[in-house]
Amino acid sequence: MLSALRKKQLKNFLKTLNIASNNLEIFDEALTHSSYNFEENRENASDYERLEFLGDSVLRLSISEILFDKYKNYDEGKLTKIRSYLVSDRFLHSIALDYNLNEIINIGPHEEKDGGRSKESILACAMEALFGAIYKTLGFEFAKEFICKIYELKNINTDEILYSYNSKEILQQYTQGKNKDLPEYEIIKETGKAHKKTYEIVVKYRGEELGRGIATTKKDAEKTAAFEAIKRLNLLQGEQNE
């Protein structure tokens, strides 16, 4: 049973999203982290994990259809790279912050002290769960249109996304053009449980830090760091490497 305060919070939140639904329970579930139920001794209460599973599929299908229709001159490889970025934890985290999910999500006190309310993985999962809740209450077409509107507001630059996938190669080509020294990647921080870690990595060239990246895999964190480096070095001009 939701408290009067929680109902008010959820109604106001849904109003900001232009979502009309009387099923507040499913949205509460989508915005509840497992730590909250565990630390508050809410036995048998649901968290966002099942809706996250559903929302992930809804998001991927929606983005696939949107990209397929919008970028008719892009082949499967480019579409896959763009979709991968748009459904990444990093991108979903930025959307979650845009809509203040960090303020309304239920999270356990200990997890909150550990910075859980701003963790990329938690907010990204909650965003996917929200998509799942929207799909269950209002259907796929509404969910797809909702996702489309959100992504339109992000002013997505597909050229930059495609560059980000080749960022390590672009940076290496640049440094090898200067001399034979290669960029060096260093893990400076690891957080999270063993099965779901977050890595912060810096890339250096001749001892100078050029960029840093944070992601749930070392590979993605290195790509992000390299992309920050090539932006800093103004290497985004010219044709995209395939």
N, C-alpha and C positions, 0 to 999 in steps of 0.2 A: 504494500500500500504506500503510495507516494504521499509525502507530507504536502501541506498547503504551500509551503515555501518552495519545495522542489517543483511542484506543478506550475507555480508562477514563473520560476526560472525557465522551465522548458517552454512554456507558452511564449514568453518574451523572446527566447532564443529562436524558436520556429518562426515567429513573426518577422524577425530580421532577415530570415531566409525566404520569406514569402511562401511558407509551407503551412497549409491548413490541414491539421489532423487532430482527431480526438484521442488517438492512441498514444498517449504520452508515455505509457510504460515501455513501448518498444524503443522510443528515443532515449529514455532513461537508461535502458539496457545498453544501447549503442554508445552512451557516454559514461559508462562505468567500467573502470579498470579493475582487474581481478584483485589487486591489493586492497581495494576499498571493502569488498565483501569479506576478504580474509581478516583484515584488521578490525572490522566492525562486527565480526562474528555473525555475519548474515548467511547462515547455512542455507544451501540450495538456491541462493539468489544467483541470477544470471549476470555475466559481464559481457563485454563487447566481442569476445572471441568468435562466437558462432556467426554473428552478423558481419564481422570483419571478413570471414571466409566468403560469405555471400556477396558482400559489397565489393570485394576484390574482383570477382567475376563480372559484376555489373559495370564496374569502372573500366575494365579491360575491353569488354564488348562495346561499351559506349565510345571510348576513345578510338577503338579500331574503326568503328563505323564513321565517326566524325572525320578522322584522318583520311579514310578511304574516299569519302565524298569530296573533301576539301582539296586534297593534294593529288589531283589526277595524273600529274606528270611524275610523281615519285614512285620508284619501284618498291618491291616488298622489303628490300634491305633497309632503305631509308625510313620507310613507314615503321618498321620494327624498332629501329633505333630511337625514333622520336617517341613512339609509344612507351618504350622502356623508360625513358626519362620522365615522361608525364605521369607514369604510375609509380615512380620511385618514392621511397620514404622521404627523401629530401624535398621533392616537389610537393608531396602531400602535406608535409610538415609546414611548408610555407603557406599553403591554403588554410590549414587549421588555424594558424596564427592570424591570418586575415579575418577569420570569422570568430576569433576569440574562444576556440574550443578549450584552450588551456584554462579559461576561467570557469567553465561550466562542467568540465569533466569531474566525475566522482573519483577520487584517488585516496589511497590510504595515507594516514599521517606520516608513517615512516618513509614511504615512497616519495611523499611530497618533500620531506626534509632532504631526500637524496636528489632533489631536482627533477622528480618525475613529471611534474606539471609542464615542464618545458622540453622533455626528452623527445627527440625526433621520432624514435620508434613508437612511443606511446601515442603521440598525437597523430601520426600517420595511420596507425591502426584504428584509432577512433574515427578518423575521417572516412576510412573505408567502411567501418561499421555504420556510420551515418548514411552512406550511400545505400547500404543494405537495408536499413530501416525505411528509407524513402521508397526503395523498390517494393518492399513488402506492403507498405501502406498505400502507395499511390501508383504503382505499376512502373514498367520499364520505360515507356515513352516519357513519362514525367521525369523519371530519374535521369534519363539521357539528356533531356532538355536542361535540367538543373545543372548537370555536370558541364554541358556545353557553355552555359552562361558563366559559370565560375571560371572556366578556362579562358574564355574570351576576355575576361577582365584582367588576366595575367599578362596580356600582350606578349604572347609566346613568339620567340624568334627561332624558327626552325633551323636557320643557318648556324646559329650559335650552338644549338643542340647537336647538330651533326659534327661541328667542330669539336665539341666536348668529347665525342667518342674517339676521335683521333688525336686528342690533345697530347698524349704521351709521345706519340710518333712525331708530331709537329715540333714539340719541344726538343726532342732528341735530334731531329734533323737540323734545328737551329743551332744547338750547341756544337754539333759535329761540324757545322759550317764555320764555326768560330775556331775550334780546335778539336782535339780528340777527347776532351773531357766530357763525361756524361752527367746528366742530372742524377742526383742522389735523393732517394726517398727514405724518410725516417718516421717511424711511428713514435709520436710523442705522448699519446694518451690512449688507453683502452678502458672502456666502461661497459657495464652490463654483465649479464650472466654468460656462462661459457657458450651456450647454444644461440645466444643472440647478442653478440658484442657490437659495440660501436667504436670505430677507429678514427683517430685524428692523426693525419699524416702531413708532414711538410716536405716540400721538394726544394732542394738546394742546388745551386750551381756555383762551384768554386767557393763554397762556404757561405754564400749569400742566400738567404731564404727568398724564394720567388713566389711561393704560393702555399696554401694549405687547404686540406679538404677533410670533411667529416662524412662518414658513411658506415653502413652496416657490414661492408666487406672491404678488405684491404685494397682490392682492385679498383672499386668505385671511389674510394678515398684518394687513391693515387691519381685517378683520372681527374677528379675535381681539383686536386692540388695543381696538376699540370695545366688544367684549363685556366685556373687563376693566374698561373705563370705566363701563359701565352697571351692572355688579355693584358697583363702588366707590360709585356714586351711588345705589344701592338702587332701581334702575328696573325690577327684574324682577317687580314685583307687577303685578297686573291681567291683563287678557286679552292673549293673544298676538296681535300684529299679523299680518295675513295678507299 
